[in-house]
């Protein structure tokens, strides 16, 4: 046996497993990874291709042009933005910078799996707070804060539940946190939300030193294959992350595609309109089939099945696969009786609705 030993926490990690994909030999309907069914912006695809002749050159290590484009789109100071290889990288950098052995990182019971993985990788202790109706419970979160808490993660909207908390509730959570605790608002699905009481957290960043928001290009912008994300924070936090991230952590094709994508508001609007229509439609269809469909403001639905063998989520998943449809099992999130189903194209949505109706019958 090797004498090499990883640091504490590493071997407690269950490696992240993404949604199932087809083997490339058949026309599988993939509804397991919350990808944009309309694909990437044609402008982003063209920008990606345009840099193919310069791949021998290092990318802009400061992502200046992309930060300026994001800043212009959302009226944010580009100097307070950091770009990363997906928001996952930025979440991990935040944990590594602000938490370690003896510290605690807090998130809700069914929060995004990467919070636990990043926490354990940093040698810190993950702590979960119970949810209320599959939604972040601010009172439970505050009750779980201790003198060892260093970071509080809130996915808003949350993956995989599809729920969210209002801007007022987020502010109440922040007001109850000590000043030395960092509140990280993971707003990966913010562009899909159409609720008057929702806030993406950027205004709260402007008001407080201990708040960070993160966003991704993987969802609404359809650039999951490029791994691109960004965060917004006060200058002190930005300085810390810039000191610890890789010097060229985002490649030139990703930077170019990101600039084009953030500027293509028409493609984003089409993606939102498509989701608004088919999220409601698929929810109604599955509900009429007798399944429990939880309210969602994202681009996916969490669907709960009976616990009886042959009618449960595992059986439903197997049946969908037999029909060439891939959904996401939720065992890793403690939701073993549920599947998460991405809103797909019109034909995808009709196919999964038909298949699940047949399964229930």
C-alpha positions, 0 to 999 in steps of 0.5 A, spaced: 500 500 500 502 506 498 504 511 503 501 517 500 495 520 503 491 525 501 489 531 506 483 530 510 476 530 507 478 528 500 476 521 501 470 523 504 468 525 497 463 522 492 465 524 485 460 528 482 457 524 476 453 528 471 447 527 467 447 521 463 449 521 456 447 517 450 453 513 447 453 517 440 450 511 436 442 513 437 438 519 437 437 519 445 433 524 448 437 527 453 433 531 459 438 530 464 443 536 465 439 542 464 442 544 457 439 549 453 434 545 448 435 551 443 443 550 443 448 556 443 447 563 440 449 563 433 453 569 434 457 565 439 458 559 435 461 564 429 465 567 435 468 561 437 470 559 430 473 565 428 479 564 434 480 557 431 486 560 427 490 563 433 489 557 438 497 557 439 496 564 443 495 564 450 488 567 452 487 574 455 488 572 463 484 577 465 478 576 461 478 584 460 473 584 454 468 579 457 468 582 463 467 589 460 461 585 456 458 582 462 458 589 466 455 593 460 449 588 460 448 588 467 450 595 469 456 592 473 463 594 474 468 590 470 473 591 475 469 587 480 468 581 476 472 575 475 471 569 470 472 562 471 472 555 468 464 555 469 461 557 476 464 551 479 471 553 479 469 560 482 465 556 488 471 552 489 476 558 489 471 561 494 471 555 499 479 554 498 480 562 500 475 562 505 475 556 509 479 550 511 480 545 517 476 546 523 471 551 519 464 550 517 460 551 510 453 551 510 448 550 505 440 547 505 439 540 505 438 539 497 443 544 495 447 543 489 452 537 490 458 541 488 458 545 495 459 539 499 465 537 494 468 543 494 468 544 502 471 537 503 476 538 498 478 544 502 479 540 508 473 544 511 466 541 514 460 541 510 453 542 514 446 542 511 440 546 514 433 542 513 429 545 508 421 547 508 417 544 502 424 543 498 425 550 499 431 554 503 429 555 510 432 562 512 430 560 519 433 554 519 439 556 516 441 562 521 440 556 526 445 552 523 450 558 523 456 557 529 462 560 530 466 556 525 461 558 519 465 561 514 461 561 508 453 560 507 451 557 500 444 559 497 443 556 490 437 561 488 433 558 484 436 551 487 438 545 483 435 540 483 428 542 487 427 548 482 425 553 488 427 560 490 427 565 496 425 572 495 430 578 495 427 580 502 428 573 504 435 573 502 436 580 505 433 577 512 438 571 511 444 576 510 442 581 516 442 575 520 449 573 518 456 575 522 460 580 518 466 575 517 461 570 514 461 570 506 454 569 503 455 566 496 448 567 492 449 561 486 444 564 481 446 559 475 438 559 473 437 567 474 435 568 467 429 564 467 426 567 473 419 571 472 417 573 479 417 580 481 419 578 488 426 575 486 433 578 486 439 575 483 443 578 489 447 583 485 444 589 488 446 586 495 453 585 493 453 593 492 451 594 499 455 589 503 462 587 503 461 579 505 456 577 499 458 574 492 454 572 486 456 567 481 453 566 474 454 561 468 454 561 461 452 553 461 444 554 462 441 560 458 447 561 454 447 554 452 455 554 452 456 548 457 461 545 453 466 551 454 465 551 461 465 559 463 462 562 469 463 569 472 462 572 479 461 579 482 464 581 489 467 587 492 474 589 491 477 585 497 474 578 495 475 579 487 483 581 489 483 574 493 480 570 488 485 573 482 491 571 487 488 564 487 485 562 480 490 560 475 493 565 470 489 563 464 483 559 467 479 561 461 481 559 454 480 564 448 474 560 445 470 560 451 472 568 452 470 569 445 463 565 445 462 568 451 462 576 449 458 574 443 453 570 447 452 575 453 450 580 447 445 576 443 439 578 447 435 576 442 437 568 443 436 569 450 429 572 450 427 566 445 430 561 450 426 564 456 420 564 452 421 557 450 422 555 457 416 559 459 411 555 455 414 548 455 415 548 463 408 550 464 405 545 459 410 539 461 408 540 469 401 540 467 401 534 463 405 530 468 400 532 473 395 530 469 398 523 469 398 523 477 405 524 478 407 529 483 411 535 480 414 540 484 413 548 482 420 550 479 422 557 476 428 554 472 429 550 466 427 543 469 422 540 473 423 535 479 418 529 479 416 525 485 414 518 484 410 513 489 415 509 493 412 502 491 417 497 487 415 498 480 412 505 480 418 508 483 423 513 480 428 507 479 423 504 475 421 510 471 428 512 469 429 505 467 422 505 463 424 512 460 431 509 458 428 504 454 424 509 450 430 513 449 429 518 454 434 520 459 432 523 466 436 525 472 436 520 478 436 524 485 439 519 489 445 523 490 441 529 493 437 525 498 431 525 493 431 518 491 424 518 489 424 523 484 427 524 477 429 531 475 427 532 468 430 538 463 425 542 459 427 540 452 425 541 445 417 541 443 418 534 441 422 532 447 417 534 451 411 531 448 415 524 448 417 524 455 410 526 457 407 521 453 412 516 456 411 517 463 403 517 462 404 510 459 409 508 465 403 510 470 398 506 466 
